[in-house]
């Protein structure tokens, strides 16, 4: 599944808000699914794309993932 550009933006906005609340914040894939109402497959595709661009760091696990905004991502968010 591909990631729609508007969902890149939604995820980045959500991560920015989490970062503003706590600079050490990590967001789970499950949280993004719940809060943004996106399927798990699209979350994984978007996060993989954002990570390959250096905008987020991510840990991918079989049933979940953890995402954190990078400095480069914070500048773009």
C-alpha positions in Angstrom: 0.0 0.0 0.0 1.3 3.5 -0.9 1.1 6.5 1.4 -1.0 9.4 0.2 0.7 12.8 0.4 -2.0 14.2 2.6 -1.4 11.4 5.1 2.3 12.2 5.2 1.2 15.7 6.3 -1.3 14.5 8.9 1.3 12.2 10.5 3.9 14.9 10.5 1.4 17.3 12.1 0.5 14.8 14.8 4.2 14.1 15.5 4.9 17.8 15.8 2.1 18.2 18.3 3.4 15.3 20.3 6.9 16.8 20.2 5.7 20.2 21.4 4.0 18.5 24.4 7.1 16.4 25.2 10.4 16.6 23.3 11.1 13.0 24.2 7.8 11.7 22.9 7.5 8.6 20.8 4.2 7.8 19.1 3.1 4.3 18.4 1.6 3.1 15.2 -1.5 2.0 17.1 -1.9 5.6 18.4 -1.7 7.0 14.9 -4.2 4.4 13.6 -6.7 5.4 16.4 -6.1 9.2 16.3 -5.9 9.6 12.5 -8.3 6.8 11.5 -5.8 5.2 9.0 -5.2 1.6 8.3 -2.1 -0.1 9.8 -0.7 -0.8 6.3 -0.9 2.9 5.3 0.7 4.0 8.6 3.6 1.6 8.0 4.0 2.8 4.4 4.0 6.4 5.4 6.4 6.0 8.3 8.7 3.9 6.1 8.7 6.8 3.6 9.2 9.4 6.2 12.0 7.4 7.8 13.8 6.9 4.5 13.7 10.7 4.0 15.2 11.2 7.5 12.2 13.0 8.9 11.4 10.5 11.5 13.2 7.6 13.3 11.2 4.5 13.6 11.4 1.1 15.1 9.3 -1.5 13.2 8.0 -4.5 15.1 5.6 -7.2 13.8 2.6 -5.9 15.6 3.5 -2.2 16.2 5.9 0.5 15.5 7.3 3.5 17.4 8.0 6.8 15.7 9.9 9.8 16.8 10.4 13.1 15.0 14.0 13.9 14.0 15.6 17.3 13.9 15.2 17.4 10.2 11.5 16.4 10.6 11.0 19.1 13.1 12.2 21.7 10.7 9.8 20.4 8.0 6.8 19.8 10.3 
